[in-house]
Amino acid sequence: MPEGTGAHRQEVELHPARPCEQPEDHAERPRWQITEAIPPDGADLVAVMSCAVEAWLDACETPEVRRIVLIDGPAVLGWERWRAICQAHMLGMIEAVLAQAAEHGTLLPLPIKPLAHLLLAAADEAALYLNASTDPDTACTEIMQIVDALIRGLTRV
């Protein structure tokens, strides 16, 4: 283990939510703030999930987030611990959106917990794909076409 990694590991584990903290001044918030990307009515599952994935991909294009989320986090903490942190923050939000859609009758009758895991995995893979792309604009457009088709396939139209 490289020197200093233990201290970094301790810092991250003590403050796993620090990257999600929000400044008091709205103008200082990152443009990719996921909760701001979600339409206010929340009833349109396709719009909500598409906005959230697009905000996630936008966030992953910033150097700091890309480095922490896609590179250093899993390497420093180990995959299991990193995954537990990510699931604690993102999985609950995805489950809540799916539960709301089920309550509104827009989601097909599917088990929410495994569906949330699959959608989280798809979002993570989309970020990795975008990060490795030589043409990020095209990659993002293509990813969003696929996300929209996948989410529409989960809804009652």
Disulfide bonds with the S-S distance in Angstrom:
none
